């Protein structure tokens, strides 16, 4: 996962780019490399399938958040939150770990970290939303609240 982008004052061009609908893909808790390795090791130790494309990148809090949602979350951007693994799900397309977050809620019916996606035609990370999850007592990790937009992760609102 690339490091978070440092804050720079937005240019008029940046503001125009960010004002377009859909500029922000999702608000999430982003997982650092150390915790990603912890999750991968946990899957390996518990015979949870890891397909060819390892993800273990984030927990989605809000998909396509409005500017109002982002404004309300602004004081918390960059903060770390506890994530506890409580279950796993897997099929031929995708594997994921169900999670419970401390002091944070997700819009997803089943909050999760997509661990891997297969190379099968049509397989995608969003299939993690449709898995059946089984209970498991997993590790506790942390995630940094940020948003993903225009191909980068941000812990600040660039149009301010």
C-alpha positions as CSV (number, residue, x, y, z in Angstrom):
1,X,0.0,0.0,0.0
2,X,1.5,3.4,-0.9
3,X,2.0,5.9,1.9
4,X,-0.6,8.5,2.6
5,X,-0.2,11.6,0.5
6,X,1.2,14.6,2.4
7,X,-0.9,17.7,2.5
8,X,-0.3,20.3,-0.1
9,X,-2.5,23.4,-0.8
10,X,-4.9,22.6,-3.7
11,X,-4.5,24.5,-6.9
12,X,-7.5,25.8,-8.8
13,X,-7.1,22.8,-11.1
14,X,-7.2,20.5,-8.1
15,X,-10.4,22.1,-6.8
16,X,-12.1,21.7,-10.2
17,X,-11.0,18.0,-10.4
18,X,-12.3,17.3,-6.9
19,X,-15.6,19.0,-7.5
20,X,-16.7,16.4,-10.0
21,X,-19.2,13.8,-8.9
22,X,-17.6,10.5,-8.0
23,X,-14.1,12.0,-7.2
24,X,-14.1,10.1,-3.9
25,X,-14.6,6.3,-4.2
26,X,-14.8,5.4,-0.5
27,X,-14.1,6.4,3.1
28,X,-12.3,3.5,4.9
29,X,-9.9,2.3,7.6
30,X,-6.7,1.6,5.8
31,X,-4.4,-1.2,7.0
32,X,-0.6,-0.7,7.3
33,X,1.9,-3.2,5.9
34,X,2.7,-4.8,9.3
35,X,-1.0,-5.5,10.1
36,X,-1.5,-6.7,6.5
37,X,1.2,-9.3,7.1
38,X,-0.5,-10.2,10.4
39,X,-3.8,-10.9,8.5
40,X,-2.0,-12.9,5.8
41,X,-0.3,-15.1,8.4
42,X,-3.6,-15.5,10.3
43,X,-5.2,-16.8,7.1
44,X,-2.3,-19.2,6.4
45,X,-2.4,-20.5,10.0
46,X,-6.1,-21.1,9.8
47,X,-6.3,-22.6,6.3
48,X,-8.3,-19.6,4.9
49,X,-7.9,-19.4,1.2
50,X,-5.6,-16.8,-0.2
51,X,-6.1,-16.4,-4.0
52,X,-3.6,-15.0,-6.4
53,X,-4.4,-11.3,-5.9
54,X,-3.8,-10.4,-2.3
55,X,-5.6,-7.3,-1.1
56,X,-5.8,-6.8,2.7
57,X,-6.0,-3.1,2.1
58,X,-8.9,-1.5,4.0
59,X,-12.3,-1.8,5.6
60,X,-14.9,0.3,3.7
61,X,-16.8,2.7,6.0
62,X,-18.8,4.5,3.3
63,X,-18.9,3.8,-0.4
64,X,-19.1,7.1,-2.5
65,X,-19.5,9.4,0.5
66,X,-21.1,12.8,0.1
67,X,-19.1,15.9,0.8
68,X,-21.2,16.4,3.9
69,X,-20.1,12.9,5.2
70,X,-16.5,13.8,4.5
71,X,-16.9,17.2,6.2
72,X,-18.4,15.5,9.3
73,X,-15.5,12.9,9.4
74,X,-12.8,15.5,8.8
75,X,-11.7,15.8,12.5
76,X,-11.1,12.1,12.6
77,X,-9.2,11.7,9.3
78,X,-5.8,10.3,10.1
79,X,-6.9,8.8,13.4
80,X,-6.3,5.1,14.1
81,X,-9.2,2.8,15.0
82,X,-9.1,-0.8,16.4
83,X,-10.3,-3.6,14.1
84,X,-11.0,-7.1,15.5
85,X,-11.3,-10.1,13.2
86,X,-14.5,-12.1,14.1
87,X,-15.0,-14.3,11.1
88,X,-14.0,-15.5,7.7
89,X,-15.7,-16.2,4.4
90,X,-14.3,-17.7,1.2
91,X,-15.3,-19.2,-2.1
92,X,-13.7,-19.8,-5.5
93,X,-13.6,-16.1,-6.3
94,X,-12.7,-14.2,-3.1
95,X,-11.8,-14.6,0.6
96,X,-12.4,-12.0,3.3
97,X,-12.2,-11.6,7.1
98,X,-15.3,-10.2,8.9
99,X,-14.4,-7.5,11.3
100,X,-15.8,-5.5,14.2
101,X,-14.6,-2.0,14.7
102,X,-14.2,-0.1,17.9
103,X,-15.7,3.4,17.8
104,X,-16.4,3.2,14.1
105,X,-19.3,1.9,12.0
106,X,-19.5,0.7,8.4
107,X,-22.4,1.1,6.0
108,X,-21.7,-2.5,4.9
109,X,-24.1,-5.1,6.3
110,X,-21.0,-7.2,7.0
111,X,-17.9,-5.1,7.6
112,X,-14.9,-7.0,6.3
113,X,-11.4,-6.9,4.9
114,X,-11.2,-8.5,1.4
115,X,-8.1,-10.7,1.7
116,X,-7.8,-12.0,-1.8
117,X,-9.4,-12.2,-5.2
118,X,-8.9,-15.1,-7.7
119,X,-7.9,-14.7,-11.3
120,X,-11.2,-16.3,-12.5
121,X,-13.2,-14.3,-15.0
122,X,-15.6,-12.0,-13.3
123,X,-14.1,-12.3,-9.9
124,X,-13.9,-9.0,-8.0
125,X,-13.4,-7.7,-4.5
126,X,-17.0,-6.6,-4.2
127,X,-18.0,-10.3,-4.1
128,X,-16.8,-10.2,-0.4
129,X,-20.1,-8.5,0.4
130,X,-22.0,-11.7,-0.6
131,X,-19.9,-14.3,1.3
132,X,-21.3,-16.5,4.1
133,X,-19.1,-15.9,7.1
134,X,-18.1,-18.3,9.8
135,X,-17.1,-17.2,13.3
136,X,-13.4,-17.2,14.2
137,X,-11.4,-15.5,17.0
138,X,-8.9,-13.5,15.1
139,X,-6.3,-10.8,15.7
140,X,-6.8,-7.2,16.6
141,X,-5.2,-4.7,14.2
142,X,-5.6,-1.0,13.6
143,X,-6.7,1.0,10.6
144,X,-6.2,4.7,9.7
145,X,-9.3,6.6,8.7
146,X,-8.8,8.1,5.3
147,X,-10.5,8.3,1.9
148,X,-9.6,7.0,-1.5
149,X,-10.1,9.2,-4.5
150,X,-8.4,10.0,-7.8
151,X,-6.1,7.0,-7.3
152,X,-4.7,8.0,-3.9
153,X,-5.3,7.7,-0.2
154,X,-5.8,11.0,1.7
155,X,-6.1,11.9,5.4
156,X,-7.1,15.4,4.7
157,X,-9.7,17.1,2.5
158,X,-7.9,18.6,-0.5
159,X,-10.6,21.1,-1.5
160,X,-10.4,23.0,1.8
